[in-house]
Structure formats: structure tokens, C-alpha cells
Amino acid sequence: MLNTFASALRPALVMTAGFALLLGVAYPALVTGAAQTLFPHQANGSLIARHGQIIGSELLAQGFASPRYFHPRPSAAGTNGYDATASAGSNLGPASATLAQRIAKDAAALHAENAHDVPPAMVTTSASGLDPDISPEAAFWQVPRVASARHLAPARVEALVRGAIEPPLAGVLGEARVNVLKLNLALDAADRP
């Protein structure tokens, strides 16, 4: 009986060790190596650096509070702001009084800051709560505030927004969008003398 158990245990241990090496070491190393070779920017988090310092990622929203910058959609991370470690949806449904109060408060603040009707995308969060993109409508809506705060002609800021619009993937998947961080970096570059 002990002999039978030992003879059955040996192949099970060899198979476990073999699959652990294959699927726990070799496969991840192969995939990581391929990603680093073929798509190094994306494999490293699509990070954006300026003057040797990482300032953000193309994939995560950041809070821009100054009127000189385009603002992203609100974060669902609550009091953590745009902290990626707190990424989550709010789980508040359309009948939620808490959600209605938050939207009304945000809409009033945005209306006072931008002086015209607020696009729905600027008061609703994305599923992750950290969507780096806004709709072209939401970007154009912010042009008067940004142009005024920077003392730039609105037409110049509108041109930057038009240049930042990314079309749907393959022309059909998703919707046109504007990456807020990239647009703000382009705005800073255009505002330099």
C-alpha cells in the first residue's frame, strides 16, 4: 500500500513542478519579454515623462483643478480623488439620492465656473472612476474658461482640442474622445512664449 502511494505521488509531484515552471515562470517570462519588445510604452503603463520625470499615464485620469486646465470627468474614488489604488465604480444607481445630490452639487459648481449648460459627461463617473478621456463636447465646453484663464484666443484653444480628438478604434469601436492629460500638455506647450 505504501509502495502504491509513493509510486502515485511521484508523477503527481513531477507534473505539478513541471506545470509550475511552465505556467508560473516560462509563460509569464515569454509574454513579458514579447510585450517589452513589441510594445514597450504600453507594457510599462503608457507613462508620460517630461524632463526625465514621470508626470502621469495616458490610461489614468488626474485631477486638474486650476481654471487654466481642462478638467476630467469626476472620480468615483471618493475622498481619494484620482488615486489609482482606489479605482472602482460608485455602485450608485439612477434612483440613488446620494448620486443625485453629488451630481447636482457638481453641476452647480461647473455651471458657475463655465457659465453655460454642463454636459452630462462632466458630472458622471466612468465605470473605473479613473477614465482619462472626456468627450469632444465636454472639451469644447471648457474652451471659454481655459482660454480666458490663459489669456488666449478661444480659436487657438479650440484648435488644440480639435487636434487632440482621438477617433473611435478602427473607425467603429467606441466613441471619439479627448485624453485630458495629453490635451493639457499640448496646452502648456502652446502657451509658452
N, C-alpha and C positions, 0 to 999 in steps of 0.2 A: 504494500500500500504506500509506504513512504517512497519507495523507488518510483512508483507510478506518479506520485505528486511531483517529485523532483524532475522527472522527465517531462511533465506537462508545464512546469514552472519555467524551465529554461527557455523554451521557444517564446513564451509569453514575454519574458523579460527582454530577450533579444529583439523581438518585434517592437516592444514599447520603446526601447532605447533607439532602435533604428528610425522609427517614425518621429520620435522626439528630435533627433538630429535632422531628419529630412524636413519636417514641417516647422520645427522650432528654431532651426539655425540656417539650414541651406536655403529654403524657400524665402524667408524674410531677407536674407543677405542678397539673394538674386534679385528680388523685387526692388529692394532699396538701391542696389547698385544700378539697376536699369533706370530707375526714376532719377537718380543723381546724374546719370549720364545723358539721358534723353530730355529730361525736364528739370534741370537743377533749380530754376527760380521757383517753380511750383512745388517741388519736393521739399524745399526749405521754408514753406509758408507764404510764398509770394510777398516777401518782405520788401519794403521800400526804405532805402537809406539815402541820407543827404549828408554830405561832408563826413562820410565814414560812420555816421550814427544812424541806427535803425529808428525810424520815426513812426512806423506802423506797418500794417499789412493791407494789401488790396482786398483781403477777404473779410476783414472785421471793421465794423463801424467805430468811429471815435467821436467823442463829444466835442463839438465846436460851439462854444457859447458866444464868442465875440460877434458883433454885427458885421464885422469885416469878412466873415467866412460864411460859406454855405453850411447849413445845418443838416444833419442826417435825420432819419426817422427816429422816433423815441425808442429808448432801450427798454426791453422787458426785464432787465436785470434789477429793476427796482432801485434801491438805495446804493447799489454797487455801480451805478452808471453804466459804462460800456465795458465793464470787466469781463473778459472772455471766459474766466473761470466760473462766472455766474450765468452763463448762457442758458436760456430757457424761455419758453413761451410763458405768458402770464397765466394761461388757463382760465382767463375770464371770458365768459360767453357774452353774446349780444344782450342778454337780459340782466347782466351784472350792473348793479348800482355803482359799485366801485369803479368799474370801467367807464361808465357814463360820466361820472364825476371827474375822473382823470382826463378824459377826452375834452370835456367842457373847459376845464382849467387850462389845459394845453392850448386849445383852440383860442381861448381869450387872450392868452399871453402872446401867441403867434400873430393873432389879428392886430393886437396893439403894436407889435414890433414891425409888421409888414404892411399894415394899413389896407388890406383887402382880403377877400374870402380865402379861407385856408383850404388847400387841397386835402382830401381825406388821407392821403399817404403820409402827411406830415403829423398826423395825430394818432396813427395806428402803428403798432409794432409789427415786426416780421415774426415768423414762427420761431426763429432762433433768438430774436431780440437784439441781434447784432448785424443786421443786414447792412453792408457798406454802400448800397446803392439807393438812389431815390429815382422817382420818375422824372422824365424831362419836364413835365408840367410843374412838379414841385421845385425843380431847379430854376426854371424861368420865373416862377412865382417869387423867388428870393432875390432876383436880379435888382429890383429897385433899392432894396435895403443894402445889399452889398455894394452896389455902385455908389450910393450916397455915402456910406461909411468910408469908402476908399477914395472918394472924390474922383471917380472915373465916369466916363460916359457910359450910360446904360447899354448902348450899342456894342461897346467894346466887351462888356461883361457877357452880354447875350452871345457874342461870337465865341467866347470861351466855352459857354455852356453848349452851344451847337457843336463845337469841336470835341467835347467830352462825351457826347451821346454815343453809347455802345449799342449797336443793333441787336435784335434777337439772334441767338445762336443759330447758325446756318440759315438765317433769314426767317425762320419759322418757330423756333423753340424759345419760349419766354417772351418778354416784352423789352422794348427799348429802355435803357437805364443809364444813369449817370453815377459814376463812382465818386463819392463826395471827397475822399482824401485826394484822389488824383486831380479833381477839379480845383480844390483849394491850393494844391501845389502849383498848378498852372496859373491860378490867380496870383499867387505870390510872385511867380516868375514874371508875369506880365506887369505887375505893379512896381517892379524895380526900375529905377531910372536908367 
